[in-house]
Amino acid sequence: MVARKRILPGLLLAMLGVVAGLVATAVAAAPRVIAFSPEAGSEHIPATTRLSIIFTRGMDPASVEEHLSIEPSAAGRWVWEGTTVSFEPAVPWPTGATITAQLSAGARSSRLLPLLRSYTWAFTVGLPRIAYLWPAGGAPDIYLRTLDGQQTTRLTVAPLGVYDFTLSQEPLAVIYSAERADGGTDLHWLDLATEQDGLIYPCPEEERCRGAAISPDGSLLAFERYSVQADTPGPSRVWA
């Protein structure tokens, strides 16, 4: 009788340990949100920016779309790329509006595990702006200016200046050619939603890359490339 009384608490503790282990495993395997774009609290976001969410796990598209609400509501299309989902508005976001998105708990992963918490974030849409190079007499950078002239934003800090640039609508970005000390130029990519700037193509030594253009689906970048040895331009070629 005494032995039986000692065994029951031991079995109960073992069962509780198993249950706790299963719960911990399920929690660890449950999907979570890594990042949003635009980031929460962002301001002056371009009106055509798409809203993106990055998850830790592959998700069930229908479940995520069902659990995501956007205010003010907007028509658009969903784009899934691996663990990232993006919502592209059919028409630009209202100028000056605050866009609030909420992803409620319960959205399921591809393995049917639920999102354990809700996420809410917001960003503000900026006024229409023009992009230009300034100053004309020195090493120019790219600037943005509202049409009413009230707001001016410097986008780049290129020590030797920016040679030229182009705008991409999808994804929303600036692709620019930055001057180098050897007379060459490199191609940089500036995401207008996140303001992240990075080198995307280092042109070979003493060669210039310029005139970038992106394909409609955003998968291919074309540009002009030519050598500048002894300050004499070589033959120009189009690269992609």
C-alpha positions, 0 to 999 in steps of 0.5 A, spaced: 500 500 500 505 504 501 509 503 495 503 504 491 502 511 494 509 512 492 508 510 485 502 515 483 505 521 485 511 519 481 507 517 475 503 524 476 509 528 475 512 524 469 505 525 466 506 533 467 513 533 465 511 530 458 505 535 457 509 541 459 514 538 454 509 538 449 506 545 450 513 548 450 515 544 443 508 547 440 510 554 443 517 554 440 514 551 433 508 556 433 509 561 427 511 568 429 512 575 426 519 577 424 518 584 421 513 589 418 514 593 412 513 599 412 516 599 419 511 601 425 511 608 426 514 610 419 512 617 416 512 620 409 511 613 406 510 613 398 503 612 397 504 606 392 508 602 398 506 595 399 505 592 406 509 586 407 509 581 413 515 576 414 514 570 418 518 565 421 514 559 418 511 558 412 504 560 412 497 558 410 495 564 405 487 563 406 488 563 413 493 569 414 488 573 409 482 572 413 486 574 419 489 581 417 485 587 417 487 594 414 484 601 415 482 604 411 480 598 407 483 598 400 482 593 394 488 590 392 492 583 391 496 579 395 503 576 393 506 570 397 514 569 396 516 564 401 515 566 408 513 573 406 506 576 404 505 583 401 499 586 400 499 591 394 493 596 394 490 597 387 490 605 388 495 609 392 494 610 399 490 616 401 495 622 402 496 624 409 493 618 412 495 613 417 494 606 415 493 601 421 494 594 420 492 588 425 494 581 424 489 577 429 492 571 433 489 564 430 492 565 423 495 558 421 502 556 419 502 551 413 503 546 418 496 548 422 499 551 428 496 558 430 499 565 431 499 565 438 498 573 439 496 579 435 500 584 432 498 591 430 502 597 427 501 603 423 505 608 418 503 615 415 503 616 408 507 622 405 505 628 400 507 627 393 514 628 392 519 629 386 526 626 386 532 630 384 540 631 384 543 637 388 548 641 388 549 642 380 556 645 382 559 640 387 558 632 389 550 631 388 546 627 392 539 625 391 533 629 394 526 629 395 521 635 395 514 635 396 510 639 391 509 645 395 516 646 397 515 645 404 519 639 406 526 637 403 529 630 405 536 628 403 536 621 401 543 619 399 550 621 402 555 619 397 562 622 398 564 623 391 556 624 388 551 621 385 552 620 377 544 618 375 538 615 378 532 611 376 525 610 380 522 603 381 515 603 382 515 595 384 518 594 388 518 602 390 526 604 390 531 608 387 537 605 383 543 610 383 550 610 380 555 613 385 562 616 383 568 612 385 575 615 386 578 611 380 573 614 375 568 608 375 561 608 378 557 603 382 550 601 382 546 602 389 539 600 391 535 605 396 529 602 398 524 608 399 519 604 404 525 602 409 530 607 407 535 601 407 541 603 402 546 598 399 551 596 394 547 591 389 553 591 383 560 593 384 562 595 377 569 593 375 575 597 376 575 603 372 569 602 369 562 606 369 555 603 370 549 607 369 542 608 366 539 602 370 532 600 369 528 594 372 524 589 369 516 590 370 516 584 375 522 587 379 526 580 377 531 583 372 536 589 372 539 592 366 544 598 366 550 601 361 557 599 362 563 601 359 571 602 361 574 609 362 581 607 362 586 613 361 580 618 361 577 615 354 570 612 354 570 605 351 565 601 348 558 601 351 554 595 353 548 593 356 548 588 362 543 585 366 
